[in-house]
Amino acid sequence: MARLALTLVILGALNWLLIGIFQWDFVAAIFGGDVMRESSGLSRVIYAIIGIAGIYAITFLFSDRAVARNGD
């Protein structure tokens, strides 16, 4: 369930990256709606930063971190 949630967060962040860089909304393109979004320069920078964080979060899908246990 956690991997599904992480996958959805990553997809959302990548959509924000597309909006930030190209002003193109992938989700709206799939499900209908206005695919081109007008936004200010500052908001586009923030969207791109969120998208870059989503790219970084992809690494979490493939990491096998051991769970630390107290007292064991």
C-alpha positions as CSV (number, residue, x, y, z in Angstrom):
1,M,0.0,0.0,0.0
2,A,2.9,2.4,0.8
3,R,4.5,1.7,-2.6
4,L,1.2,2.5,-4.3
5,A,0.9,5.8,-2.4
6,L,4.5,6.7,-3.3
7,T,3.9,5.9,-6.9
8,L,0.9,8.2,-7.0
9,V,2.8,11.0,-5.3
10,I,5.6,10.5,-7.9
11,L,3.2,10.6,-10.8
12,G,1.6,13.8,-9.4
13,A,5.0,15.4,-9.0
14,L,6.0,14.5,-12.5
15,N,2.8,16.1,-13.7
16,W,3.7,19.3,-11.9
17,L,7.1,19.1,-13.6
18,L,5.4,19.0,-17.0
19,I,3.3,21.9,-16.0
20,G,6.3,23.9,-14.7
21,I,8.4,23.3,-17.8
22,F,6.0,23.0,-20.7
23,Q,2.7,24.4,-19.2
24,W,1.2,21.0,-20.2
25,D,-1.1,19.0,-17.9
26,F,-0.7,15.3,-18.5
27,V,-3.6,14.3,-16.2
28,A,-5.9,16.7,-18.0
29,A,-4.7,15.3,-21.3
30,I,-5.7,11.8,-20.2
31,F,-9.0,12.5,-18.5
32,G,-10.1,15.5,-20.5
33,G,-9.9,19.2,-19.8
34,D,-7.7,22.1,-20.6
35,V,-4.2,20.7,-21.1
36,M,-2.4,24.0,-21.4
37,R,-2.1,26.0,-18.2
38,E,-1.0,29.6,-17.9
39,S,0.9,30.4,-14.7
40,S,3.3,32.9,-13.4
41,G,7.1,32.4,-13.6
42,L,7.5,31.9,-9.9
43,S,4.8,29.3,-9.8
44,R,6.4,27.5,-12.7
45,V,9.7,27.4,-10.8
46,I,8.0,25.9,-7.8
47,Y,6.2,23.3,-9.9
48,A,9.5,22.3,-11.5
49,I,11.1,22.0,-8.0
50,I,8.3,19.7,-6.9
51,G,8.8,17.7,-10.1
52,I,12.5,17.3,-9.5
53,A,11.7,16.1,-6.0
54,G,9.4,13.5,-7.6
55,I,12.2,12.3,-9.8
56,Y,14.4,11.9,-6.7
57,A,11.5,10.0,-4.9
58,I,11.7,7.3,-7.6
59,T,14.8,6.0,-5.8
60,F,12.6,5.3,-2.8
61,L,10.6,2.8,-4.8
62,F,13.7,0.6,-5.3
63,S,15.4,1.0,-1.9
64,D,15.2,-2.0,0.5
65,R,15.9,-0.3,3.8
66,A,15.9,-2.5,6.9
67,V,13.5,-1.5,9.6
68,A,15.3,-0.7,12.8
69,R,13.9,-2.3,15.8
70,N,14.4,-1.1,19.3
71,G,15.3,-3.8,21.9
72,D,15.8,-6.7,19.4
